[in-house]
Amino acid sequence: MNSLSQAEEYLLQQVRRGSPDGWSQLVNRYQGRLLAFAQSKLKRRSDAEDIVQETFIGFLKGLDRFRGEASLETYLFTILRRKIVDSYRSGKARDVCLLQDVYDSRRSEDRDSDPFQKIAGDDPTASTYLRRDEQLDRQRHALADALLELANGYKQSLNFRDLQIVELLFYAQFGNRDVAQVVDISEKAVAVIKHRCLKQVREHIQRLKFSDIVRHEQFESLLTQVWESLRPSCPKRSTIGAFLLETLDDAWQQYVHFHLHTLGCHFCRANLEDLQKQTRSDDTVKLRNRIMESTVGFLRS
């Protein structure tokens, strides 16, 4: 499953060919939103700039392993987020009051675990490792398809209340009682919506012949892991721009406000801050030049 847009495909091809111009375009496209994300989590701008620089270096070093299963933005944010989580141990992180941060604090303690591995089981042979990797990919794809169908269905029907509930349940890993308080409905109603969502996801996966995932004891943790990677509910950057201009329909405007300011999705808040600035300040230019100088040597010749 390739999640890259045509523009991303083009940039990636240029970078793989070792094009400094293509790399410059990619850095210019994502630098601002990555920096905004890092600054929301770290105390000093200099620390944020360091981690953004390390993120682009890490991207180039691991370019051979990138298969396009997520957008370039998502992949870069994944690298950045891991580096920020690592920085918690050195005391660089800053506390902020968003629901997303509650999720982050829970997730960071268990960031290296992969419940998919427990489905596949252990075996010492090389051929079995290969089969297991292929099986894990198919399992992730099956869950990704199911979650995309779920999130897109809510968006198309403008059922943003249920989408908010699913975000809080599967992404932020809130309990039914906490979700009920946030969206102001009964705990019983949350349980009904959760049951309906899980049923839809399970049925979708079973149609794809992956019933072993459905029966797995960590099924909901698997959903969270794939949701985090896929981010199916995140509004597009253009939608966030329309939100800033207040040109969205009321239902969309209210949902994007929830996603940004109540759930506190750091990925989308980074896009929001980058869009708000949109001015190429001296600091931004300096950081871009610094990134280019430190990363260009990692381009393939």
C-alpha positions in Angstrom: 0.0 0.0 0.0 1.6 3.2 -1.2 0.5 6.4 0.6 2.6 8.9 -1.3 1.1 11.7 -3.3 2.4 12.4 -6.8 4.3 15.4 -5.5 5.9 13.3 -2.8 6.8 10.6 -5.3 8.6 13.1 -7.4 10.5 14.6 -4.5 11.5 11.2 -3.3 12.7 10.2 -6.8 14.8 13.3 -6.9 16.3 12.7 -3.5 17.1 9.0 -4.3 19.0 10.2 -7.4 21.1 12.5 -5.2 19.6 15.8 -6.4 20.5 18.7 -4.1 17.7 20.7 -5.6 15.2 17.9 -4.9 16.5 17.6 -1.3 16.3 21.4 -0.9 12.6 21.3 -2.0 11.8 18.5 0.4 13.5 20.3 3.4 11.8 23.6 2.5 8.4 21.8 2.4 8.6 20.1 5.8 11.1 22.1 7.8 8.5 24.6 9.3 6.0 22.1 10.5 8.7 19.8 12.0 10.2 22.8 13.9 6.8 23.8 15.2 6.2 20.3 16.4 9.6 20.1 18.1 9.1 23.6 19.7 5.8 22.5 21.2 7.7 19.7 23.1 11.1 21.2 24.0 12.1 24.2 26.1 14.6 25.9 23.8 14.4 26.7 20.1 18.0 25.6 19.8 17.1 22.1 21.1 14.2 22.0 18.6 16.4 23.0 15.7 19.0 20.3 16.7 16.3 17.6 16.7 14.9 18.8 13.4 18.4 18.7 11.9 18.9 15.2 13.3 15.5 14.1 11.8 16.5 15.0 8.3 19.9 13.3 8.7 18.0 10.2 10.0 15.7 10.4 7.1 18.5 10.2 4.6 20.4 7.5 6.5 17.3 5.3 6.5 16.1 6.2 3.0 16.7 2.7 1.7 14.3 1.3 4.2 11.4 3.7 3.4 8.9 1.9 1.2 6.2 4.6 1.0 3.7 3.0 3.3 3.1 6.4 4.9 3.3 9.9 3.6 6.6 11.7 3.8 5.1 14.0 6.4 4.1 11.1 8.6 7.4 9.4 8.1 9.4 12.5 9.1 7.1 13.2 12.0 7.7 9.6 13.2 11.4 10.0 13.1 11.1 13.4 14.9 8.8 12.1 17.5 11.1 9.2 18.4 14.0 11.6 18.9 11.8 13.9 21.1 10.7 10.9 23.2 14.4 10.0 23.7 15.1 13.6 24.8 12.6 13.2 27.7 15.3 11.2 29.5 17.6 14.2 29.3 15.0 16.6 30.8 14.5 18.7 27.7 10.7 18.1 27.4 8.1 20.7 28.4 4.7 19.9 29.9 1.7 21.3 28.1 -2.0 20.7 28.9 -3.5 18.9 25.9 -5.2 15.5 25.7 -2.5 14.4 23.2 0.2 14.8 25.9 -1.6 12.4 28.2 -1.5 9.9 25.4 2.2 10.7 24.7 3.2 10.1 28.4 1.5 6.8 28.4 2.9 5.7 25.0 6.5 6.8 25.6 7.0 4.2 28.3 6.1 1.4 25.9 7.4 2.8 22.6 9.6 -0.1 21.7 7.0 -2.8 22.0 5.4 -4.2 18.9 2.3 -6.4 19.6 2.4 -7.6 16.0 5.5 -9.5 16.8 3.6 -11.5 19.4 1.1 -12.6 16.8 3.9 -13.9 14.5 5.7 -15.9 17.2 9.4 -16.8 17.4 11.4 -19.0 15.1 15.2 -19.0 14.6 15.3 -19.7 10.8 15.9 -17.0 8.3 13.1 -18.2 6.0 10.6 -18.0 8.9 11.8 -14.4 9.7 11.1 -13.5 6.1 7.7 -15.0 6.2 7.0 -13.3 9.5 7.9 -9.9 8.1 5.6 -10.4 5.2 2.9 -11.5 7.6 3.3 -8.4 9.8 3.1 -6.2 6.7 -0.1 -7.8 5.6 -1.6 -7.5 9.1 -0.8 -3.8 9.3 -2.2 -3.3 5.8 -5.4 -5.0 6.8 -5.8 -2.9 9.9 -4.9 0.2 8.0 -7.6 -0.5 5.4 -10.2 -1.0 8.1 -9.3 2.2 10.0 -9.3 4.2 6.8 -12.7 2.9 5.9 -13.9 3.8 9.4 -12.5 7.3 9.5 -13.5 8.2 5.9 -17.0 7.0 6.5 -17.4 9.3 9.4 -16.0 12.2 7.5 -18.2 11.6 4.4 -21.3 11.4 6.6 -20.2 14.4 8.7 -20.5 12.2 11.8 -17.7 14.0 13.7 -19.0 13.2 17.1 -18.3 9.5 16.6 -15.0 10.3 14.9 -13.9 12.3 18.0 -14.9 9.4 20.2 -12.9 7.0 18.1 -9.8 9.3 18.2 -10.1 9.4 22.0 -10.6 5.6 22.3 -8.1 4.2 19.8 -5.5 7.0 19.4 -5.4 8.7 22.9 -6.3 5.4 24.6 -8.8 7.0 26.9 -11.3 4.9 28.9 -15.0 5.1 28.3 -15.6 7.3 31.3 -13.0 9.9 30.3 -14.3 9.9 26.8 -17.8 10.5 28.0 -16.7 13.5 30.0 -14.8 15.0 27.1 -17.6 14.7 24.5 -20.4 15.2 27.1 -22.4 12.1 26.5 -23.2 9.1 28.7 -20.6 6.4 29.4 -23.1 3.8 28.1 -23.4 5.7 24.8 -19.6 5.7 24.4 -19.6 1.9 25.0 -22.2 1.4 22.3 -20.3 3.5 19.8 -17.0 1.6 20.7 -18.7 -1.7 20.2 -20.1 -0.7 16.8 -16.7 0.6 15.7 -14.8 -2.5 16.8 -17.4 -4.7 15.1 -17.0 -2.8 11.8 -13.2 -3.1 12.0 -13.3 -6.8 12.8 -15.7 -7.6 10.0 -13.5 -5.7 7.5 -10.4 -7.6 8.7 -12.2 -10.9 8.6 -13.2 -10.3 5.0 -9.5 -9.9 4.3 -8.8 -13.3 5.9 -6.9 -12.0 9.0 -9.1 -13.4 11.8 -6.0 -14.1 13.8 -5.6 -10.3 14.5 -9.3 -10.0 15.6 -8.8 -12.8 18.2 -5.5 -11.3 19.5 -5.6 -10.2 23.2 -3.9 -6.9 22.3 -6.3 -6.1 19.4 -7.0 -2.6 20.6 -3.3 -1.9 21.1 -2.8 -3.0 17.5 -5.4 -0.5 16.5 -3.7 2.3 18.4 -0.3 1.4 16.8 -1.7 1.5 13.3 -3.8 4.6 14.0 -0.7 6.4 15.2 1.2 5.5 12.0 -1.6 6.1 9.6 -3.3 9.2 11.2 -6.6 8.6 9.3 -8.5 11.3 11.1 -6.0 14.1 10.7 -7.3 16.9 8.5 -5.3 17.7 5.4 -3.0 20.7 5.5 -5.3 22.5 3.1 -8.2 21.9 5.5 -6.2 23.4 8.4 -5.6 26.4 6.1 -9.3 26.7 5.5 -9.9 26.4 9.2 -7.6 29.4 9.8 -9.5 31.4 7.2 -12.8 30.2 8.7 -14.1 29.1 5.3 -15.1 25.5 6.4 -18.6 24.4 6.9 -19.7 24.6 10.6 -19.4 20.8 11.2 -15.8 20.7 9.7 -14.8 23.9 11.5 -15.9 22.5 14.9 -14.2 19.1 14.3 -10.9 20.7 13.2 -11.1 22.9 16.3 -11.5 19.8 18.5 -8.7 17.9 16.8 -6.3 20.8 17.2 -7.3 22.4 20.5 -8.9 19.6 22.5 -7.3 16.4 21.4 -4.2 18.5 20.7 -2.8 16.5 17.8 0.8 17.7 17.7 1.2 16.8 14.1 -1.7 19.0 13.0 -0.8 21.8 15.5 2.6 21.9 13.9 1.0 22.4 10.5 -1.2 25.0 12.0 1.7 27.0 13.5 3.7 26.7 10.3 0.7 28.0 8.3 0.2 30.9 10.7 3.8 32.0 10.2 4.2 31.5 6.5 6.9 34.2 6.6 10.4 33.3 5.9 12.1 34.8 8.9 15.9 35.1 9.2 15.8 32.2 11.8 14.0 30.0 9.3 16.4 30.7 6.6 19.4 30.0 8.9 17.9 26.7 10.0 17.3 25.7 6.4 20.8 26.5 5.4 22.1 24.6 8.4 20.0 21.5 7.5 21.2 21.6 3.9 24.9 21.9 5.0 24.6 19.0 7.5 22.6 16.6 5.3 23.7 17.1 1.7 26.7 14.7 2.3 24.2 11.9 3.0 22.6 12.2 -0.5 23.3 9.3 -2.8 25.8 10.3 -5.5 
